[in-house]
Amino acid sequence: MTLVLAACQQGTRNAQTPPSFFDLKGYMEQQIAANEQYSAIQKTVRIDGEEESKKLSDIGWKADLTAFSRADINKPAWLEKYRVDTLLEGGMKIVYTAMEDKLITRKMTISFARDVVEEIIVEQQNHNEVYTADKKLVYQAQKGYSMQTKQKAPFSEARDYEVRVEFLK
């Protein structure tokens, strides 16, 4: 396994400076447009072990993929708050790891095949006085996506949620 560490450059950014990290928000905007080619999706929702699956043709791509766009870490204030590792092993992977506990997006892994994004995995943790939530978002280009959440509030049972979507032609 080859490991290459990439450093973030420090400095001021203006509107014309390209993003310092992978532009997840921009990528998801491109995917929203590209996903219009799919006439339907198979959506499966599981809540605490009970599962329901439906084929849907009325797809709200922007609403469905909002969680991914919100996980974008391209903020000037965060330039020094994520470690960036580039792995060259069976394709390229870029891994962003939060260096501060207060950051909700803890880890983001982008896998490439022949210089094209193949998969994005985002791991988030949100711990506050009201609840604790651990989320895992997985987007597979031209295949589908999944979102898993484990949530716990004081004085209540833990809840598990999962949404899996498969793109259909």
HELIX and SHEET records of a PDB file:
HELIX    1   1 LEU A   24  ALA A   34  1                                  11    
HELIX    2   2 ASN A   35  GLN A   37  5                                   3    
HELIX    3   3 TRP A   61  ASP A   64  1                                   4    
HELIX    4   4 THR A   66  ARG A   70  1                                   5    
HELIX    5   5 PRO A   76  TRP A   78  5                                   3    
SHEET    1   A10 THR A   2  ALA A   6  0                                        
SHEET    2   A10 TYR A  82  LEU A  88 -1                                        
SHEET    3   A10 MET A  92  ALA A  98 -1                                        
SHEET    4   A10 THR A 105  ALA A 113 -1                                        
SHEET    5   A10 VAL A 116  HIS A 127 -1                                        
SHEET    6   A10 THR A 132  GLN A 140 -1                                        
SHEET    7   A10 GLY A 144  LYS A 152 -1                                        
SHEET    8   A10 ARG A 159  LEU A 168 -1                                        
SHEET    9   A10 ALA A  40  ILE A  47 -1                                        
SHEET   10   A10 GLU A  50  LEU A  56 -1                                        
END                                                                             
